[in-house]
Structures are given as structure tokens and as C-alpha cells.
Amino acid sequence: MSKDIILRRTARELRPNTLVNLGIGLPTGVANYVRPESGIFFQSENGLVGLGPRAVAGFENRALTDAGGGFATAVPGAMSIDSNLSFGLIRGGHVDTTVLGGLQVDEAGHLANWIVPGKMVPGMGGAMDLVACANRVIVAMQHTARGAFKIVPKCTLPLTADRRVTLIITEMAVIEPTEAGLILRERAPGVSIEQIREATEAVLIVDGEVAEMNLAA
Amino acid sequence: MKNPITAEEAVALIPDGASIMIGGFLGCGTPLRLIEALIAAGRKKLTIITNDTGRPNEGVGRLIHEDRVSHVIASHIGTNSETQQKMLDGTMRVDLVPQGTLAEQIRAAGYGLGGVLTKTGLGTLVAEAGEVVTLGGEQWLYEPPLKADFALIYADVADQVGNLTYRFTAHNFNPAMALAGATVIAEAREIVPVGSIAPDAVKTPGIVVHHLIAKA
């Protein structure tokens, strides 16, 4: 259920009546926890404002896909756009929040999520544009990768942008990168500050009460 | 009015070693008939400018699988293990470019602009390979225009003068590429009589389309 915690908590960060971009993979699932009446429009950077759920089998349209290439749907009020307008929305700061996965995040709030040199070279796709230009960047990811630290003093992998991300949300904690460093804001139900520190290589600052995550829909 | 030509006739115009923009996003809005014709005609050593390279042996990935490409400029190759392997082996040059930068570099070429200034890529490997400029005390990354010898476009509907429309998420890079190729070749799902497409619906004016592929 660790994934469920990340998705629920992240969904609470999205602001009503804004444009939101969800990365492929885990972040895509955040949409399942957002109420339709929130007025949130999801952008699919391949060319849609108003991305809906996956297409029902039998009703797929080969010209309507999401950024992962899956058959998608559009919500009422949607607009299909070309790549230039799509990235104009991103670069122009019209995307309020982007939610992305991460390979590493460090004490400066820098994110690395697009390449493991010599091993995995997927490329940055739209990630560099989103992280550099969206109003708010939320990194939604598992706290560790099979025991390896992901929240580290300094990223060893190439950065996605030199911008400080807004928030890190994992199945264990909510962490806010600030000028002073990484501040531990919330812990998941039943998880202690000590357990979070053990799973984190970076220094975590405890500044006042570390509340339990609110996971209400 | 355009003279319809076959995909085979169209690719006969393209020499080995040509630079080619190919529209599409993971195969959506990709001119598949033109890709197959390039392979059938034995074209090789191509430079391909495209968002991704599709999937192994699918879409643009067909050209990669058949070893027809010596240089790829793309934003994401994570869905095509063959492209990644050739990049890691060093058997094919791959330049990875942020997606918004790629779109704007292509648009800049087609719009006659000297390039774009962007925040995307600052402080990353992209900036190390590029040129950071300071204007009014603010840092920007300069990205030059990107053009090609050919642009291969996939449209939804074309009319007989070559006006093009695009459907849903199959727009992607097609409209920008249609202005950035020295020779523009369009493949459409359907070709209709002139006047059937409302002027407001036309996204690429037929006057920039050099060749329209006849229906399959």
C-alpha cells in the first residue's frame, strides 16, 4: 500500500482549477485520487489539455494517446494541441504543478531523473522543461530503491535542472527542500522520525512538529 | 492542385545520408508508409530528427532496427531498447535534447528565427554542451535553429492542394516540422476535395507542402 500513500498524499497538493502535468509511471496514478469537481485539468505533453482516464477496450482511437503512448481519453472541455503550444504552456509557467518520479534528490533540492550514464539512457523527454519551468515541482517516489538511498547529500547522477524542487513525497515522509536544507514536514502513519532518518542518506532537519500525513480524499 | 505521388516515388527524392524530420510521438502521428518506403528503397546513413524513436522495430524504430540511421536527434529513447543499445555501443550517434527545446529549435528554423533562449537545461549536461548567455543579468541557454533536408509529415486530412489537418494528439511535431524541412512530404489518413476543409481547420497551409502521397 506504499504506492497508495504516495498517490493520496500527492493528490492533496494539487490546487483547484489549475493545469497539472503528471509524469509517466507512478505519478500517473495521482489522477485517480483527484475529484472531477476540483476543476483540475491534466496536461499530456504529447498534445492534450484535459487528459482523461485510459481508453476503454474497444473504444481506443489511434490518434489519442498519452505521453507513454497508451490509448487515452479526453475530458469535456479538452483541447488538443501541438508540441510547441504544449511546451509553451510548460515553459511559460502555465503548468501550476508537475509531479515526477526521481532517481535521486539531494539536500539542495536538486532532482536527477533522466539518465544513468553508461547504463540507462532513456533521455529527458519533457522532464527538463517541466522541472525548470513549472510553478511547483513535486517529486513522488519510493523513499529508497531496493535498499539504496535516493535522498542523498548531493546527487551523483546528472541533474534534470538546477532548480530546487517544491516537495518530496514518499511512502514514508513529506520533505520540503529549503535554502536551509531538507525539512521533514510529515511522516506516514506508523512511521517514526528515526525510521525515516535511517532510510535517508541526506541530513533531514526537524523544525517543530512532524505531523502525520493527512491521507483523506 | 498537387500531383499525387506514391511513397516509393517520394523516397526516390531522398538520398542516402539525408537529414530527415519525422513527425509523431511514440508512433502516434508518424508517417508509417513513408518509413516503410525508405526501408524498401534501401536508404541508409540517415540523420533522423524526431521526438522519440518509437518502439523496437515499430514506427521510427523500424529504421533503427534495419540499421538505416547513423545519427538520431531526439528527446526520449526510453521506449526503444535498440536505440539505447546502439547509443551505448557507439554504433549510432544519439543527441538527446529536451522535448520543448527540440520543438522550439524546429519552430525557430521554420519561422526564420535565430534560435531560442530558454531556462530549460541550465545547470545540466545540456548546458555544458551548449552556450549559456547572460542578458540583463539573467542567464539563458541559447539553442540554435534546427532544420532538415526533408520533413515527413503525417496528417489526418489533406485536401488536393495539400492543406493539412491533424487529429487529437497526432499533431505533436508535425506542424512545426512542416515549415522546417527544405522538402516537405505529407502522408494523410484521407484526401478530400479542395473546399472540404474549413479554412479555420487548416493547420498547415498546402503551399508549404511539396509532395502529397496518394492514398494507399
Interface residues (C-beta under 8 A of the other chain):
Chain A: S44 E45 N46 G47 L48 N61 R62 A63 L64 T65 D66 A67 G68 G69 A72 A74 S80 I81 D82 S83 N84 S86 F87 I90 R91 I115 G118 M120 V121 P122 G123 M124 G125 G126 A127 M128 D129 A132 C133 P158 L159 T160 A161 D162 R163
Chain B: F25 L26 G27 C28 G29 N51 D52 R55 A74 S75 H76 I77 G78 T79 Q84 M87 L88 V94 L96 P98 Q99 G100 T101 A103 E104 R107 T118 K119 T120 G121 L122 G123 T124 L125 V126 D156 Y166 R167 F168 T169 A170 H171 N172 F173 N174 P175 A176 K203
